[in-house]
């Protein structure tokens, strides 16, 4: 069976970005392991590349092959989040007090499921593990944006690695779902995939014309999901907390509001610049998280610094691209 990957550099970058943002940049997988136990770090990182990276590649190829847009990517990203946290590592069903669920194993728990945790982690993976890496690769390699990267053999290979990873984690990790809950979440997965297939390509498309929101406003909008999720986690540990259902509603409403701002305020003119601003806000929220919450994790600030340099490099690349596209004498706007 022939296996063809093209172009190889964007494929490699997406494979690495997809796990690095949610794992290394958040401190969930300490990069310091690379110094004191490089073999263990290599094995661990290869495992998360095989899970996150292959999932992002498959979703990206789905969107290109079926000519879908960001609505389909987010729906499939949600399906990915359920597959990882529910079917693979089983945090949806983890008892209260255990890491990483903590208080959210009780707050929002019902019928054997940590529903509030499940909602938050499904959204987190959809935006940070899938959509954001795809967006960044699009901005770095616009010439490869519309092309298929994998042939049939490569897709089968990548899918086999992904399914193997999910199955392996599900066997190794305990506190798994009951058969009834497994069936429920498999049905939810199927519904999300069907919705992604049916969703129009322009469902979350931006309006024609100039943007009605500035770069800093878009950057702030990019911080909304993580900011509200941190608030929900804080509420879970607070005495006299309000109902978990209300916390979940706040998270959904804030996320929907951020999406609505993008759809209604961002224009087709200077779209890559707008995408950059939104992505910078999403990463900026993680930088603040590292400083405030994960500062004690060795190496996490180093990872944040590398991502800050990548953003700067992307900023310069967009400037050069806009300068090359602008007519002589025309002013060139730049991302923040």
LUMMIVEX-441110 format. One record per residue (C-alpha): residue number from 0; residue in one letter; z, x, y negated. Coordinates in steps of 0.05 Angstrom, whole numbers, always signed. Each point is the difference from the previous one (the first is absolute). Layout:
<nodes>
     k   r       up     east    north
   NUM   A        Z        X        Y
...
</nodes>
This chain:
<nodes>
     k   r       up     east    north
     0   X       +0       +0       +0
     1   X      -20      +28      -68
     2   X      +54       +6      -53
     3   X      -23       +8      -71
     4   X      +43       +5      -63
     5   X      -35       +5      -67
     6   X      +16      +24      -51
     7   X      +56      +40      +31
     8   X      +41      +19      -62
     9   X      +14      -72      -23
    10   X      +18      -18      +72
    11   X      +50      +57       +3
    12   X      +29      -16      -69
    13   X      +12      -73      +19
    14   X      +30      +20      +67
    15   X      +50      +44      -37
    16   X      +14      -44      -61
    17   X      +16      -62      +41
    18   X      +62      +30      +33
    19   X      +19      +48      -56
    20   X      +12      -52      -53
    21   X      +47      -47      +39
    22   X      +34      +55      +41
    23   X       +3      +67      -36
    24   X       -1      -26      -72
    25   X      +55      -50      +14
    26   X      +43      +51      +37
    27   X       -2      -41      +64
    28   X      -28      +61      +36
    29   X      +31      +61      -34
    30   X      -53      +53      -14
    31   X      +55      +53       +6
    32   X       -8       -6      +76
    33   X      -63      +41       -9
    34   X      +43      +60      -20
    35   X      +56       -2      +52
    36   X      -35      -34      +58
    37   X      -76       +5      -10
    38   X      -17      -19      +72
    39   X      +41      -64       -3
    40   X      -29      -16      -69
    41   X      -71      +10      +26
    42   X      +12      -46      +59
    43   X      +33      -53      -44
    44   X      -54       +4      -54
    45   X      -56       -4      +52
    46   X      +34      -63      +26
    47   X       +1      -34      -68
    48   X      -71      +22      -15
    49   X      -20      -33      +66
    50   X      +34      -64      -23
    51   X       -9       -5      -76
    52   X      -64      +40       -6
    53   X      -39      -35      +55
    54   X      +24      -68      -26
    55   X      -25      +16      -70
    56   X      -67      +26      +26
    57   X      -12      -62      +43
    58   X      +17      -47      -59
    59   X      -45      +39      -47
    60   X      -58       -3      +50
    61   X      +12      -75      +11
    62   X       -6      -12      -75
    63   X      -64      +41       -7
    64   X      -34      -27      +63
    65   X      +13      -73      -17
    66   X       -8      +12      -76
    67   X      +70      -24      -16
    68   X      +44      +13      -61
    69   X      +73      +13      -16
    70   X      +24      -68      +25
    71   X      -23      +19      +70
    72   X      +30      +70       -6
    73   X      +68      -29      -20
    74   X       -2      -52      +55
    75   X      -16      +53      +52
    76   X      +52      +45      -32
    77   X      +51      -55      +12
    78   X      -23       -4      +72
    79   X       +9      +75       +5
    80   X      +71       -6      -28
    81   X      +18      -52      +52
    82   X      -30      +43      +55
    83   X      +39      +61      -22
    84   X      +68      -28      -18
    85   X       +0      -60      +48
    86   X      -40      +20      +61
    87   X       +7      +76       -1
    88   X      +67      +23      -29
    89   X      +34      -69       +3
    90   X      +37       +3      -66
    91   X      -13      -75       -8
    92   X      +51      -10      +55
    93   X      +48      +57      -13
    94   X      +75      -16       -3
    95   X      +36       +1      -66
    96   X      +29      +66      -24
    97   X      -50      +45      +35
    98   X      -49      +43      -39
    99   X      -47      -15      -32
   100   X      +14      -75       -2
   101   X      +73       +4      -21
   102   X      +27      -63      -33
   103   X      -68      -34       +6
   104   X      +15       -6      +74
   105   X      +49      -55      -19
   106   X      -25      -24      -68
   107   X      -61      -41      +15
   108   X      +10       +3      +76
   109   X      -12      -63      +41
   110   X      -22      -16      +71
   111   X       -1      +74      +19
   112   X      -45      +23      -57
   113   X      +17      +38      -65
   114   X      -46      -45      -40
   115   X      +13      +29      -69
   116   X       -9      +71      +26
   117   X      -63      -23      +36
   118   X      -28      -30      -64
   119   X      +14      +62      -41
   120   X      -25      +51      +51
   121   X      -63      -40      +14
   122   X      -16       +1      -75
   123   X      +20      +73       -7
   124   X      -47      +22      +55
   125   X      -56      -44      -26
   126   X       +2      +32      -69
   127   X      +27      +70      +11
   128   X      -22      +19      +71
   129   X      -69      -33       -2
   130   X      -27      -24      -68
   131   X      +25      +59      -43
   132   X      -27      +56      +45
   133   X      -68      -36       +5
   134   X       +0       -9      -76
   135   X      +15      +74      -12
   136   X      -54      +23      +48
   137   X      -50      -47      -34
   138   X      +16      +32      -67
   139   X       -5      +71      +26
   140   X      -64      -12      +39
   141   X      -39      -56      -35
   142   X      -65      +23      +33
   143   X      +28      -19      +68
   144   X      +31      -66      -22
   145   X      -51      -47      +30
   146   X      -21      +41      +61
   147   X      +24       -9      +70
   148   X      +39      +61      +23
   149   X       +6      -13      +75
   150   X      -52      -17      +52
   151   X      +16      -45      +59
   152   X      +26      +57      +42
   153   X      +46      +24      -56
   154   X      +26      -70      -12
   155   X      +16       -8      +74
   156   X      +36      +67       +1
   157   X      +40      -15      -63
   158   X      +18      -69      +25
   159   X      +22      +28      +67
   160   X      +45      +51      -35
   161   X      +30      -55      -43
   162   X      +13      -48      +58
   163   X      +30      +58      +40
   164   X      +47      +17      -57
   165   X      +24      -71       -8
   166   X      +11       -7      +75
   167   X      +36      +67       +4
   168   X      +48      -17      -56
   169   X      +13      -69      +28
   170   X      +21      +30      +67
   171   X      +43      +56      -29
   172   X      +36      -41      -54
   173   X      +53      -50      +22
   174   X      +22      -68      -27
   175   X      -69      -30       +9
   176   X      -20      -72       -9
   177   X      +10      -55      +50
   178   X      -64      -25      +34
   179   X       +1      -61      -46
   180   X       +5      +43      -63
   181   X      -53      +47      +25
   182   X      -47      -59      +10
   183   X      +17      -26      -70
   184   X      -16      +66      -35
   185   X      -63       +9      +41
   186   X      -23      -68      -25
   187   X      +17      +20      -71
   188   X      -41      +64      +10
   189   X      -59      -40      +25
   190   X       +4      -48      -59
   191   X       +1      +58      -50
   192   X      -60      +33      +33
   193   X      -38      -67       +0
   194   X      +17      -10      -74
   195   X      -23      +70      -16
   196   X      -66      -14      +35
   197   X      -10      -66      -37
   198   X      +23      +23      -68
   199   X      -56       +5      -52
   200   X      -14      +70      -25
   201   X      +14      -20      -71
   202   X      +65      -38      +14
   203   X      +41      +51      -39
   204   X      -57      +26      -41
   205   X       +9      +17      -73
   206   X      -34      -37      -57
   207   X      -64      +25      -33
   208   X       +5      +37      -65
   209   X      +53      +43      -33
   210   X      +72       +1      +24
   211   X      +52      -40      -38
   212   X      +57      +45      +20
   213   X      +13      +72      -18
   214   X      +11      +59      +46
   215   X      +75       +0       -9
   216   X       +4      -75      +13
   217   X      -38      +10      +65
   218   X      +44      +58      +19
   219   X      +62      -43      -11
   220   X      -31      -56      +41
   221   X       -9      +50      +57
   222   X      +75      +11       +2
   223   X      +18      -74       +9
   224   X       +1       -5      +76
   225   X      +44      +60      +13
   226   X      +46      -16      -59
   227   X      +13      -71      +25
   228   X       +8      +25      +72
   229   X      +54      +49      -24
   230   X      +33      -59      -35
   231   X       -1      -40      +65
   232   X      +32      +57      +38
   233   X      +54       +6      -53
   234   X      +14      -74       +4
   235   X       +7       +5      +76
   236   X      +59      +48      -11
   237   X      +32      -38      -57
   238   X      +60      -46       +7
   239   X      -14      -73      -17
   240   X      -74       +9      +10
   241   X      -46      -59      -10
   242   X      -37      -30      +60
   243   X      -49      +46      +37
   244   X      -54      -54       -6
   245   X       +5       +6      -76
   246   X       -6      +76       +4
   247   X      -62       -7      +42
   248   X      -30      -50      -49
   249   X      +12      +49      -57
   250   X      -36      +55      +38
   251   X      -59      -45      +16
   252   X       -4      -27      -71
   253   X       +3      +69      -32
   254   X      -54      +27      +47
   255   X      -44      -60      -12
   256   X      +10       +8      -75
   257   X      -21      +73       +2
   258   X      -63      -19      +39
   259   X      -15      -55      -50
   260   X       +6      +48      -58
   261   X      -50      +47      +32
   262   X      -49      -55      +17
   263   X       +4      -35      -68
   264   X       +8      +59      -47
   265   X      -40      +58      +31
   266   X      -74       +2      -16
   267   X      -60      +30      +35
   268   X      -10      +50      -56
   269   X      +37      +65      +12
   270   X      +24      -27      +67
   271   X      +14      +68      +31
   272   X      +44      +16      -60
   273   X      +39      -65      +11
   274   X       +7      +16      +74
   275   X      +27      +68      -18
   276   X      +52      -29      -47
   277   X      +24      -50      +52
   278   X       +4      +53      +54
   279   X      +37      +46      -48
   280   X      +52      -55      -11
   281   X       +9      -11      +75
   282   X      +11      +75      +12
   283   X      +43       +6      -63
   284   X      +47      -52      +29
   285   X       +7      +44      +62
   286   X      +13      +61      -44
   287   X      +58      -37      -33
   288   X      +25      -22      +68
   289   X       +1      +73      +22
   290   X      +40      +22      -60
   291   X      +50      -58       +1
   292   X       +8      -14      +74
   293   X      -29      +56      +42
   294   X      +19      +61      -42
   295   X      +44      +27      +56
   296   X      -58       +1      +50
   297   X      -24      +72       +2
   298   X      -71      +10      -23
   299   X      -13      -71      -24
   300   X       -7      +22      -73
   301   X      -51      +52      +23
   302   X      -41      -55      +32
   303   X       +5      -41      -64
   304   X      -23      +61      -40
   305   X      -61       +8      +46
   306   X      -19      -73      -11
   307   X      +10       +8      -75
   308   X      -50      +58       +2
   309   X      -48      -42      +41
   310   X       +4      -55      -52
   311   X      -14      +52      -54
   312   X      -60      +26      +39
   313   X      -26      -70       +9
   314   X      +10      -13      -75
   315   X      -44      +60      -16
   316   X      -52      -20      +51
   317   X       -5      -70      -31
   318   X       -7      +32      -69
   319   X      -57      +44      +23
   320   X      -34      -59      +34
   321   X       +5      -44      -61
   322   X      -26      +57      -45
   323   X      -60       +9      +46
   324   X      -15      -75       +0
   325   X      +10      -11      -75
   326   X      -60       +3      -47
   327   X       -1      +60      -48
   328   X      +48       -9      -58
   329   X      +38      -59      +32
   330   X      +76       +5       +1
   331   X      +31       +7      +69
   332   X      +66      -36      +14
   333   X      +47      +31      +51
   334   X      +55      -23      +47
   335   X      +71      +11      -24
</nodes>
